[in-house]
Each structure stands twice: as C-alpha cells, then as structure tokens.
Amino acid sequence: MPIRRRNPRKKIILAGVQGLIIGVVGVLLFGFILNLANDKKVEVVKEEDTTPTAEQSTDGKIEVAADGALSFHVKQYGMFSSKESAISFMATQPTLEKAAIVQVENQFFVWSDLFLNDVPTTQTEALPSFTKNVFVSTSGCEDPKVKKLVNILQEDNISKSFFESIAKKEDYPDDLMTIVQAVSAFSDVSSVMRLHVFSHYVEKNNCVKLNF
C-alpha cells in the first residue's frame, strides 16, 4: 500500500490564512468595543453639560445673568457727559437730595434707588424718570472683599442693622461700616442705602464693571 506524503507547505499556508482571519476578526471586534465605550462616554459628557446652572447655584437669592453678572434695577433721572454737570442738575432738584451719581465709562448717571427686582410703581413724580436693568460684574476684581460686598447687596432688606449683624466684618472692605453709618444718617430705606453703598465702591474700584 503506497504511503501518502504530507505536504508541510500547504499546512504552513493554511495556518497562516487561519491566523490572518483570526487577527482581522480580533481587530474588528476590538474596534467595535472601543467605539461603543466612546459613545457611552460622549453621552455622559453631554448629560453633564446640559445640567441647568440654576441647580448648581448655592444661593437662590442672587440673580445671575448668563455671563455671571449680577442683576439690579435702577430708577434713572438723567445722563451727563461730566460729573460736574450731574452735580449741577441735582443741585437744582430738591427731590434728588438722596440720589447718587454713578459713572459708567465716560457717562455719569443720576440714580435715586437701586432695587433687586422691578422698580415699584409710585405716584406721578415732578421729575421725569425711567427704570433700567443693570448688570454688575466683579470677575475682574482681585480683592475678594469687593466681590463679597457686591454679592451681599443682593440681600432683600439692606439696612444699618443688617450690616451691623454681619458676623465676619473682616471679610468685607474696611470702611464698610463707616459708609453705612454715613448713609443711614439721611436714609435707612433699603433701595437708597443699597445705591449709596454700591456707588461708593464702584467709584473706588475700577474692576467693577457695569453693563445695560
């Protein structure tokens, strides 16, 4: 009976083909698993990005605009090109004795009150006025005391006793109580006191930016 000779060359070729197929399948399977994992990671990132910023806020009293600026409302009586002109205007109007002058870039505004929400409607006034929304940013301020001062002005009932009750006064500007004492001498109305404390520190700190 004749003996068949095995062909080692065919075996080598067959083994090589099988190895190649297994390798290709393995690479494809690995790529599929990797893409699946990346898709899940992208979904998680998107869910995190769509979390509302309001839910991340730690203080519901502070109204923050999209760019991080705090929102206030003011009653305005005039806009002038110089501080001297604004002072002259106020001097002729006795009803503006408690108003303040606030500079925004090269313009000077005469405001009588600084509110947190919409300005309340009152009886007809002798002087024409209108209300406007003001956005205040302290992002450019390096002194944390200035930032805390502007933030605390978002409290509802600003008064002399309110400032006196602050536990850590060292966290705020050193002259805060001096300014509060001076303002309370002619008014303890929250909107008026808020305005004068605000205008004092806006004038002292160029880092506080106002936008309308």
Secondary structure as UniProt FT lines:
FT   HELIX           8..49
FT   HELIX           53..56
FT   TURN            60..61
FT   TURN            66..67
FT   STRAND          70..80
FT   HELIX           83..91
FT   HELIX           94..96
FT   TURN            97..98
FT   STRAND          100..104
FT   TURN            105..106
FT   STRAND          107..115
FT   STRAND          130..137
FT   TURN            139..140
FT   HELIX           144..152
FT   TURN            153..154
FT   HELIX           160..164
FT   HELIX           169..171
FT   TURN            174..175
FT   HELIX           176..184
FT   TURN            185..186
FT   HELIX           190..204
FT   TURN            206..207
FT   STRAND          209..211
//
